[in-house]
């Protein structure tokens, strides 16, 4: 129905430990990492087998926290996701448990899913659980617990409702799902928690199955532009000509040919101001090249980039999705 779908799926360690016949609760880190390596193959193959029946291609993406925290790796990951979506491929995402440790890991796939939603600027995040949403207390131990249909703000009162509920299969409980919902909604992504232990859970949602929805304050794109507009730590300036400025306000990206000067020392992924011929700051965005490379690319056409810097880089200096415009002269 025109939806672009990404799947965050745990289970590699559980599958691997079952295959290798050991108790994951008693296993040490090397055993868990090795189990993840064997289990991940079966996990992704299962998705490809099922979705392949509908002529859908699956792609595997394994992430670590550095991939969502380091700005250059963040941008690389986003572009990979965007290209896979352009190809109508469904990415199946998991934490790269073969290399992560307790000190450097997401901890559970709820938080990973929220970070991915933030990374791709998703409109909605659906967290499937062994319960059909948030209750005033743990419904497994309190028969008087009441279901919460919607949440506008995740405050201390809401967090206390989560108690110490724990998933029987994964590593996260309702607390981690609320933390994930907080990450996602602050990024403009509506979040839903519903049951995943029923047949066809997404179809059940459409048919009225119970869930809890957590509302976002704004759209992902709007919040991102607000963040960029409010930044104080800007690393440099790109001076652009009138043709480039006109193209920007018509919805285009900033091409190297429209940049005639730069100032500052910046790396790819840093935020830079965009300055008009009159010296007025008309916007800012995430730059695709370091200051050293950008200097070499001043005024050249995109098809000359490879000959100029020695590799086929991005065709734009600042992509239209990664900039915010302030005013038009």
C-alpha positions in Angstrom: 0.0 0.0 0.0 2.9 2.4 -0.7 4.5 2.0 2.7 8.3 1.8 3.0 9.2 -0.9 5.5 12.2 -1.7 7.6 12.4 -4.7 10.0 14.4 -4.7 13.2 14.6 -8.3 14.3 16.3 -9.9 17.2 16.8 -13.7 17.7 20.3 -14.3 16.3 21.8 -15.3 19.7 18.7 -17.4 20.6 18.8 -19.2 17.3 22.5 -19.7 17.4 22.5 -21.0 21.0 19.7 -23.4 20.2 21.6 -24.6 17.1 24.9 -25.1 19.0 22.9 -26.6 22.0 24.0 -24.5 24.9 22.2 -22.3 27.5 22.6 -18.7 26.5 21.9 -17.6 30.1 25.0 -19.3 31.3 27.2 -18.5 28.3 30.2 -16.2 28.3 30.6 -13.3 25.9 32.7 -15.2 23.2 30.1 -17.9 23.1 27.3 -15.4 22.7 29.1 -13.6 19.9 29.8 -16.9 18.1 26.1 -17.9 18.6 25.1 -14.6 17.0 27.3 -15.3 14.0 25.7 -18.7 13.4 22.2 -17.6 14.3 22.1 -14.4 12.1 22.5 -16.5 9.0 19.4 -18.6 9.8 17.5 -15.5 10.9 18.0 -13.6 7.6 17.5 -16.7 5.5 14.1 -17.2 7.2 13.0 -13.7 6.3 14.2 -14.1 2.7 12.4 -17.5 2.4 9.1 -16.0 3.5 9.3 -12.6 1.7 10.8 -14.2 -1.4 7.5 -15.9 -2.0 6.1 -12.4 -2.6 9.1 -11.4 -4.9 10.5 -9.2 -2.1 14.3 -9.0 -1.7 15.7 -8.9 1.8 18.9 -7.0 2.8 20.9 -7.6 6.0 22.2 -4.7 8.0 24.1 -5.2 11.3 24.7 -2.0 13.3 26.7 -1.0 16.4 26.1 2.2 18.4 28.9 3.9 16.6 26.9 3.6 13.4 24.2 5.8 14.9 26.4 8.1 17.0 29.3 8.9 14.7 28.1 11.5 12.2 29.9 10.2 9.1 28.9 6.6 9.8 25.4 7.9 10.5 25.2 9.6 7.1 26.6 6.5 5.4 24.1 4.3 7.0 21.2 6.6 6.1 22.2 6.6 2.5 22.4 2.9 2.4 18.9 2.6 3.9 17.6 5.1 1.4 19.1 3.3 -1.5 17.7 -0.1 -0.4 14.3 1.6 0.0 14.6 3.0 -3.5 15.2 -0.5 -4.7 12.0 -1.7 -2.9 14.2 -3.9 -0.8 13.3 -4.6 2.9 16.3 -4.2 5.2 16.4 -6.7 8.1 18.3 -5.0 10.9 19.9 -6.4 14.0 22.7 -5.4 16.4 26.1 -6.7 15.3 26.4 -8.9 18.4 29.5 -10.6 17.0 31.6 -7.5 17.8 29.6 -5.6 20.5 30.3 -5.9 24.2 28.3 -4.8 27.2 30.0 -1.5 27.3 29.3 -0.7 23.6 25.9 -2.0 22.6 22.3 -0.9 22.2 21.3 -3.4 24.9 18.1 -4.5 23.2 16.3 -4.2 19.9 13.7 -1.7 21.1 16.4 0.9 21.5 18.0 -0.2 18.2 14.7 0.1 16.4 14.2 3.6 17.8 17.7 4.7 16.7 17.0 3.3 13.2 13.7 5.2 13.1 15.6 8.3 14.1 18.3 7.6 11.5 15.9 7.1 8.5 13.4 9.8 9.8 10.6 7.2 9.9 7.0 8.3 10.3 6.1 5.4 12.5 7.7 2.8 14.7 5.8 -0.4 15.7 7.2 -2.3 18.6 5.8 -5.8 18.8 5.7 -7.4 22.3 4.2 -10.2 24.3 1.7 -7.7 25.6 -0.7 -5.5 23.6 0.5 -2.2 24.9 1.1 -0.2 28.1 -0.9 -1.0 31.2 -1.2 0.9 34.5 0.8 -2.0 36.1 2.1 -5.4 35.0 -1.0 -7.3 33.6 0.7 -10.6 34.2 0.8 -10.1 37.9 -2.1 -7.7 38.4 -5.5 -8.6 37.0 -6.8 -5.1 37.8 -4.2 -3.4 35.5 -5.9 -1.1 33.0 -4.8 -0.7 29.4 -3.6 2.7 28.2 -4.8 3.6 24.7 -2.6 6.6 24.0 0.2 8.7 25.5 1.0 12.3 24.7 4.0 12.6 27.0 6.3 10.0 28.4 6.8 11.4 31.9 7.7 9.8 35.3 4.2 8.7 35.9 4.1 6.8 32.6 7.6 5.2 33.3 6.4 4.0 36.6 3.5 2.1 35.0 6.1 -0.1 33.2 7.3 -1.6 36.4 9.7 -4.5 36.0 7.9 -6.4 33.2 10.2 -8.6 31.2 10.0 -10.3 27.8 10.3 -14.1 27.9 12.3 -14.2 24.7 14.3 -11.0 24.3 16.4 -8.8 26.6 13.9 -5.9 26.9 10.8 -5.3 28.9 8.2 -2.5 28.9 10.7 -0.1 30.5 13.0 -0.4 27.5 10.0 0.0 25.1 9.1 3.2 26.8 12.7 4.4 26.5 12.6 3.5 22.8 9.3 5.3 22.4 10.8 8.4 24.0 13.8 8.4 21.5 11.5 7.9 18.5 8.8 10.4 19.5 11.4 13.1 20.2 12.6 12.5 16.6 9.1 13.0 15.3 8.2 9.4 14.9 4.8 8.1 16.2 5.3 4.9 18.2 3.0 2.0 18.7 3.3 -0.9 21.1 1.2 -3.9 20.4 1.2 -7.7 20.5 3.5 -9.7 18.3 2.6 -13.1 19.5 -0.6 -13.4 17.5 -1.0 -14.4 13.9 -0.4 -11.6 11.4 0.1 -8.9 14.0 0.2 -5.9 11.6 -3.0 -7.0 9.9 -4.5 -7.4 13.4 -3.6 -3.8 14.1 -5.4 -2.6 11.0 -8.4 -4.7 12.0 -8.6 -3.0 15.4 -6.4 -5.1 17.7 -5.6 -3.2 20.9 -2.4 -1.2 21.1 -0.9 1.9 22.8 0.1 4.8 20.6 2.7 7.4 21.6 2.3 10.7 19.8 5.2 12.7 18.3 5.4 16.4 18.7 6.2 17.1 15.1 7.2 15.5 11.8 10.8 14.0 11.6 11.8 16.5 8.8 10.5 19.5 10.7 12.2 18.5 13.9 15.5 17.9 12.1 15.3 21.3 10.5 14.6 22.9 13.9 17.6 21.2 15.3 19.8 22.4 12.5 18.5 25.9 12.6 19.2 26.2 16.3 22.8 24.9 16.2 25.4 27.3 17.5 28.4 25.1 16.6 28.7 25.7 12.8 32.0 24.6 11.3 32.3 26.7 8.2 30.7 28.7 5.4 29.9 28.0 1.8 29.6 31.1 -0.4 27.1 30.5 -3.2 26.2 32.4 -6.4 22.7 33.7 -7.3 22.0 30.7 -9.6 22.7 28.3 -6.7 20.5 30.3 -4.3 17.6 30.3 -6.8 17.9 26.6 -7.2 17.9 26.0 -3.5 14.7 27.9 -3.0 13.2 25.9 -5.8 13.8 22.7 -3.9 17.2 21.6 -5.4 20.4 20.5 -3.7 23.5 22.6 -3.6 25.9 21.6 -6.4 29.7 22.3 -6.4 29.3 24.4 -9.5 27.3 27.0 -7.5 29.9 27.4 -4.7 32.6 30.0 -5.3 34.3 30.2 -1.9 34.6 28.5 1.4 35.8 29.4 4.9 36.4 27.3 8.0 37.9 23.9 8.7 35.3 21.2 8.5 34.8 17.5 7.8 32.2 15.6 5.9 28.9 15.6 7.8 29.6 18.9 9.7 27.1 21.7 9.6 28.0 24.7 7.5 26.3 28.0 6.8 25.3 29.0 3.2 26.1 32.6 2.4 24.8 34.6 -0.5 26.8 37.0 -2.7 25.7 39.9 -0.5 27.2 38.1 2.6 23.8 37.1 4.0 23.4 33.7 5.7 20.4 32.2 3.8 20.6 28.7 5.3 22.7 25.8 6.6 23.2 22.2 6.0 25.3 19.1 6.4 28.2 19.3 3.9 29.2 16.2 1.8 32.9 17.0 1.6 35.7 18.1 3.9 37.0 21.7 3.6 40.1 20.4 1.7 38.0 18.5 -0.8 35.4 21.3 -1.1 38.2 23.8 -2.0 39.2 21.6 -5.0 35.6 21.3 -6.1 34.7 25.0 -6.2 32.8 25.9 -9.3 33.1 22.5 -11.1 30.4 20.4 -12.6 29.3 17.2 -10.8 30.6 15.0 -13.7 34.1 16.4 -13.0 34.2 15.3 -9.4 36.1 12.0 -9.9 38.8 13.6 -12.0 39.2 16.4 -9.5 39.5 14.5 -6.2 40.4 11.0 -7.4 37.2 9.2 -6.6 33.5 9.3 -7.5 32.0 11.2 -4.6 28.6 12.6 -4.0 27.2 14.7 -6.9 26.1 17.5 -4.4 27.8 19.7 -1.9 24.8 19.8 0.4 21.8 17.6 -0.3 18.3 19.2 -0.1 17.2 16.7 2.6 20.1 17.9 4.8 19.6 21.6 4.7 17.3 24.3 6.1 16.7 27.6 4.4 16.2 30.8 6.4 15.2 33.5 3.9 15.3 34.5 0.3 16.9 37.8 -0.7 
